[in-house]
Amino acid sequence: MRLSSLWLAAAASSALCTAAYGADPIIEAPVVDAAQPVAFDWTGGYVGVFAGIARAQTEATDLEGVEFDDSDSYTRDGLGGFGGLTLGYNFQHGSLVFGPELEAGYLSNQHLWQDIDQTQNQQPAMLTEYGPYAVAAGRAGFASDGVLFYGKAGGVLAHIRSGAGEFDGVGSEDEGGQWGFDGEEAGYGESARFGWALGGGVEMAVDANLSFKAEYLYMNFGTATYDGEVPDESPFTFDDDLHTAKIGLNYSF
């Protein structure tokens, strides 16, 4: 009886060992995290080029009310092109992107309006001419990966030439006038004028270094007052502003 029990126990143990070694081993597959997309990083400096159109608007006011018979003031506007260079730096905190930006360029707006008053024999005119300009501003906005929506505000400096009053014709100015305006019956002058700028835009990354932007910027230069050759003889004020729209390409580094 004892021999049979020992035999049965040995047989059961052998069967268990055979089953254990014959079974395929269980290997757990390693857990691999899904690759996370890397958000675009706007941090760093950049340089760029841009070009666009500008609508210049001038309101000229005859302070003596002599040369503008129909009204004390007239407002005219005209289109021109502009272009230039950009230099800036972006800081990024989460989705918030902000930093300083400088732009410098040339405005081609040069307008002479000679239809402002048809009632006079010697018709008056208005002149507005722009030239080099520069903007020092700050940008701040919201980044959604490779797309940046931003606002922009700062100061602007531009060379502006202005004139209004009796127009004799270029080269035929009376009393030592300039740019076609009479020296005693017009006000004219030119200067570097300071103002403020406000606008916004959108910038889209093309690759790790290149980005394309579209931007609107309003510039206001306040009011300047100019006489002719005789001080206080025919003073005029000139209120000037610009509406600009540009596209540009930036290279970040």
C-alpha positions in Angstrom: 0.0 0.0 0.0 2.8 2.4 0.9 4.7 1.5 -2.3 1.7 2.3 -4.5 1.2 5.7 -2.8 4.9 6.6 -3.4 4.6 5.6 -7.0 1.5 7.7 -7.6 3.2 10.8 -5.9 6.3 10.4 -8.1 4.1 10.2 -11.2 2.1 13.3 -10.3 5.3 15.3 -9.6 6.8 14.3 -12.9 3.7 15.4 -14.8 3.7 18.8 -13.1 7.3 19.4 -14.0 6.8 18.4 -17.6 3.8 20.8 -17.9 5.8 23.6 -16.3 8.7 23.3 -18.7 6.6 22.7 -21.7 4.5 25.8 -21.4 5.5 28.9 -23.4 7.0 31.6 -21.1 4.8 34.7 -20.5 6.7 37.9 -21.4 5.1 41.3 -20.7 5.5 43.8 -23.6 7.1 47.0 -22.5 4.8 50.0 -22.2 5.8 52.7 -24.7 4.4 56.2 -24.3 2.8 57.7 -27.4 5.0 60.4 -29.0 3.9 63.8 -27.9 3.9 66.6 -30.6 6.4 69.3 -29.9 4.8 72.8 -29.8 6.5 75.5 -31.9 8.8 77.7 -29.8 8.6 81.4 -30.7 11.4 82.4 -28.3 14.4 84.2 -29.8 15.5 87.1 -32.1 14.3 87.6 -35.6 14.9 89.9 -38.7 12.6 90.4 -41.5 11.5 92.3 -44.7 8.1 93.7 -45.5 6.1 95.6 -48.1 2.6 97.0 -48.3 0.3 99.9 -49.0 -0.4 103.1 -47.0 -3.3 105.5 -47.1 -2.2 109.0 -46.1 -4.8 111.4 -44.8 -4.2 115.1 -44.2 -6.5 117.8 -42.8 -5.2 121.3 -43.6 -6.7 124.2 -41.7 -6.4 127.9 -42.8 -6.1 129.6 -39.4 -6.7 133.1 -40.9 -9.6 131.9 -43.1 -8.3 133.8 -46.2 -7.0 131.2 -48.7 -9.7 128.6 -48.2 -12.8 130.6 -49.1 -15.3 127.7 -49.0 -14.1 126.3 -45.7 -11.5 126.9 -43.0 -10.2 123.3 -43.6 -10.0 120.6 -46.2 -9.3 116.9 -45.8 -7.7 114.8 -48.6 -6.2 111.3 -48.7 -4.1 109.2 -51.1 -2.5 105.8 -51.5 1.1 104.9 -51.7 3.5 102.0 -51.2 6.1 101.4 -48.5 8.6 98.8 -47.4 11.5 98.2 -45.1 13.2 96.0 -42.5 12.2 94.5 -39.1 14.3 93.6 -36.1 12.8 92.1 -32.9 12.9 89.5 -30.1 10.2 87.2 -28.7 9.8 86.0 -25.2 7.4 83.1 -24.6 5.6 82.0 -21.4 3.2 79.3 -22.1 1.0 80.5 -25.0 1.8 84.1 -24.3 4.4 85.7 -26.6 5.7 89.2 -26.2 8.7 91.4 -26.9 10.1 94.5 -28.5 10.2 95.2 -32.3 11.8 97.9 -34.4 10.9 98.6 -38.0 12.4 101.1 -40.5 11.4 101.8 -44.0 10.4 104.3 -46.7 6.9 105.7 -47.4 6.3 106.7 -51.1 3.2 108.7 -50.4 3.5 112.0 -52.3 0.3 113.8 -53.0 -0.6 117.3 -54.4 -4.3 118.1 -54.4 -5.2 121.1 -56.6 -9.0 120.6 -56.6 -9.8 121.8 -53.1 -11.5 125.1 -54.0 -12.8 125.9 -57.5 -14.2 129.3 -56.6 -11.0 131.3 -56.7 -9.0 132.5 -59.7 -5.8 131.5 -58.1 -6.8 128.0 -56.8 -5.3 126.9 -53.5 -3.7 123.5 -53.2 -2.6 121.0 -50.5 0.6 119.0 -50.4 1.6 116.0 -48.4 4.9 114.0 -48.9 6.3 111.3 -46.7 9.8 109.7 -46.7 11.8 107.7 -44.3 10.1 106.5 -41.1 10.8 104.2 -38.1 8.6 102.5 -35.5 9.7 101.3 -32.0 6.9 99.1 -30.6 6.0 96.2 -28.4 4.2 93.1 -29.5 2.1 90.8 -27.3 -0.2 88.0 -28.3 -1.4 84.4 -28.1 0.4 81.5 -29.8 -1.4 78.4 -31.0 1.5 76.2 -31.9 2.9 77.7 -35.2 0.4 80.5 -35.4 0.8 83.8 -33.5 -2.0 86.4 -33.1 -0.7 89.7 -31.7 -1.3 93.3 -31.0 1.3 96.0 -31.5 1.7 99.5 -30.0 4.5 102.1 -29.8 6.0 105.3 -31.1 6.7 106.4 -34.7 9.0 109.0 -36.3 8.5 110.1 -40.0 9.7 112.8 -42.3 6.7 114.7 -43.6 6.5 117.7 -46.0 3.3 119.8 -45.9 1.9 122.7 -47.8 -1.4 124.5 -48.3 -2.6 127.8 -49.7 -2.1 129.7 -53.0 -0.4 127.5 -55.5 1.6 129.3 -58.2 3.2 126.2 -59.7 6.5 124.6 -59.2 9.2 126.9 -60.5 6.8 129.9 -60.5 6.6 130.6 -56.8 6.1 134.3 -55.8 7.7 136.0 -52.8 10.3 133.2 -52.3 7.8 130.4 -51.9 8.6 126.7 -52.1 7.2 123.6 -53.8 4.9 125.7 -55.9 3.3 127.6 -53.0 3.2 131.4 -52.8 5.6 132.8 -50.2 3.1 135.2 -48.6 -0.3 133.4 -49.2 0.5 129.8 -48.1 1.9 127.8 -45.3 4.5 125.1 -45.8 7.3 123.2 -44.1 8.9 119.9 -43.4 10.2 118.1 -40.3 10.7 114.8 -38.6 7.4 114.3 -36.7 6.8 112.1 -33.8 3.5 110.2 -33.3 2.0 107.0 -32.0 1.2 103.6 -33.7 -1.4 100.9 -32.9 -2.3 97.8 -34.8 -2.1 94.0 -34.9 -1.5 91.0 -37.1 -1.0 87.3 -37.5 2.3 85.4 -38.0 2.5 81.8 -39.2 5.6 79.6 -39.0 6.7 78.1 -42.3 9.5 76.0 -40.7 11.8 76.2 -37.7 13.2 79.5 -38.8 10.9 81.2 -41.4 7.6 82.8 -40.7 5.1 84.8 -42.8 3.1 87.7 -41.4 0.2 90.0 -42.3 -0.2 93.2 -40.3 -2.3 96.4 -40.0 -0.8 99.4 -38.3 -2.3 102.9 -37.8 0.0 105.8 -37.3 -1.0 109.3 -36.0 1.4 112.2 -36.2 -0.7 114.9 -34.5 -0.7 118.5 -35.8 2.1 120.7 -37.2 1.8 124.4 -37.9 3.7 126.2 -40.7 3.8 129.7 -42.1 5.1 131.1 -45.4 8.1 133.4 -45.8 6.4 136.0 -43.5 5.9 134.7 -39.9 2.2 134.6 -38.9 1.1 135.9 -42.4 -0.7 132.8 -43.5 -0.4 130.1 -40.9 -1.8 126.6 -41.6 -2.1 123.5 -39.5 -1.6 120.0 -40.8 -3.1 117.0 -39.1 -1.6 113.8 -40.6 -2.2 110.1 -40.1 -1.6 106.8 -42.0 -3.4 103.5 -42.4 -1.0 100.8 -43.4 -1.3 97.1 -44.4 1.8 95.0 -44.9 2.9 91.4 -45.5 6.4 90.3 -44.5 8.8 87.4 -44.0 10.8 86.9 -40.8 13.8 84.8 -40.1 14.3 83.7 -36.5 17.7 82.9 -34.9 
